Amino acid sequence: MDDGWWGAVLRPGFLRSAAPWRAAGYLLATGLTGLLLCAGLLVSVAAGGVLAVLLVGLPLLAALALVGLPVAAWERRLVRFLDGARVPDPHRVPDRPGLAAWLRLRYRERATWRELGFTALAGFVLWPVDLAVAGSALAVPGYLLAAVPLLLLDGEQVNVLKLWQVHSLGTAALFGLAGLVLLPLLGYPLALVAAARAGLVRLLLGPGGQDRRIGELVRSRARLVDAFEAERRRIERDLHDGAQQRLVALRMTLGLARLDAPADGPLAARLAEAHREAGDVLAELRELINGIHPQVLTDRGLPEACADAADRSPVPVATRFALPGRLPAPVESAGYFAVTEALANIAKHSGARTASVDGRYADGRLTIEVADDGRGGADPGRGTGLTGLADRVAVVDGTLTVSSPPGGPTLVRVEIPCAPVDGGAPR
């Protein structure tokens, strides 16, 4: 229930505001919706049951599970009419376009089944309460207020609420006065029932407390991943444009100094040693920059970056990729570092003669398999970089599985849900 609505009910000017009328309109709307739902559900269930007996109606019964979606959307809109506060839609957006992906996601979501349960509740339980409360709050004072006009029209007597027979104008005026007093007073229970009804909608048709916390954790993790990637690229750019360029200039200066120094003197030997050391430091810095974030990954994508990593591996590696274009940067980064870590493990621990990297995209998931013909026995629980690799993949909602029986072969599989950021044929 929304605190703003409760505050409006408790304020002194509540009866002079439009809130009681909104509450009455809300309950009338939900009551009529439930009445229509009751009739429609009874007809649909009866028809679906008959067809199911005839082995024809299973698609209809499956379709009934989705009835709650439009009903829930309508209920959330009605709550916003009541108090102005939006009820968030609990459904996720499918990773892939198309009806099949949408249906698959909806049938797997708990929110879909909560909405179906609420639809049954609204169609068979809530609507009589809604109409009874709204009707009583409006009809009872209305009948009392109508006592005087009805008596004047009849001229002799009037039956008020089918309980009292009124013969005098004075008695009818008293009933009218009672209706005038009762009309605003019934606004409070009317508003409370409407608030309780709206609170039930928020509880069942909005994101649950746990879902909200999970959603916030997912969003926080995504923000951390983006910040980490941005910081890593900044470091890579600073090293590439700063320290690396200065080392290149220093090495060139040392090379020119060697040309000016006497060839047979001690200075030439020292300059040659310094020139060689500067070259080694430059090579190590380039490896470091490439390890932080390779430029080929940014420029040309995951297949070319993995092919480059395979070329630098001491074990011969064959790479095959079939992707529908570029993938999100965090996904490409996670996939690349999964491949490089797996290749590093192969070179250090496997004793393999050959290895392969196979990447493909299907059903909204990037799948990368790194296989080798080594001795096997890889265990993520014993380290070897696989534990950190699993954590890195998990950051982008991916999974890591390892099959490595003693004697080999070893297969490392990485699966990451994602959607391409551009089109194009597989490559």
Secondary structure, 3 states (H helix, E strand, C coil): CCHHHHHHHHCCCCCCCCHHHHHHHHHHHHHHHHHHHHHHHHHHHHHHHHHHHCCCCHHHHHHHCCCHHHHHHHHHHHHHHHHCCCCCCCCCCCCCCCHHHHHHHHHHCHHHHHHHHHHHHHHHHHHHHHHHHHHHHHHHHHHHHCHHHHHHHHCCCEEECCCEEECCHHHHHHHHHHHHHHHHHCHHHHHHHHHHHHHHHHHHHCCCHHHHHHHHHHHHHHHHHHHHHHHHHHHHHHHHHHHHHHHHHHHHHHHHHHHHCCCCCHHHHHHHHHHHHHHHHHHHHHHHHHHHCCHHHHHHCHHHHHHHHHHCCCCCEEEEEECCCCCCHHHHHHHHHHHHHHHHHHHHHHCCCCEEEEEEEECCEEEEEEEECCCCCCCHHHCCCHHHHHHHHHCCCCEEEEECCCCCCEEEEEEEECCCCCCCCCC
